[in-house]
Amino acid sequence: MKNENWFLFADAREDEGLSHEEAVELLRNKGVSDKEIEEITKKYESWARNTAHEIE
């Protein structure tokens, strides 16, 4: 997984306010494989849960 693609997804979700589906479509339009997209979304979901837990 390329870090730049993870940051692209995370920025789309956090900074641009895109939905999960919209952020996935953004990655697909950039030519990112479905396998890499799956890895990115899993990592993002884990990061989001951990971040939310730290804020509480």
WOGI-V826480 format. One record per pair of residues at least 4 apart in sequence whose ideal C-beta (glycine too) atoms are under 7 Angstrom apart, sorted by the first residue. I is the first residue (numbers start at 0). J is the second residue. Records with the same first field share a line. If there is no record, write none. Layout:
BEGIN
I: J + J
END
This chain:
BEGIN
0: 4 + 5 + 35 + 38 + 39
2: 6
3: 7
4: 8 + 26 + 31 + 35 + 39
5: 9 + 39 + 42 + 43
6: 10
7: 11 + 25 + 26
8: 12 + 22 + 26 + 39 + 43
9: 13 + 43
10: 14 + 15
11: 15 + 17 + 22 + 25
12: 17 + 22 + 43
17: 21 + 22 + 25
18: 22
19: 23
20: 24
21: 25
22: 26
23: 27 + 36
24: 28
25: 29
26: 31 + 36 + 39
27: 31 + 36
31: 35 + 36
32: 36
33: 37
34: 38
35: 39
36: 40
37: 41
38: 42
39: 43
40: 44
41: 45
42: 46
43: 47
44: 48
45: 49
46: 50
47: 51
48: 52
49: 53
50: 54
51: 55
END
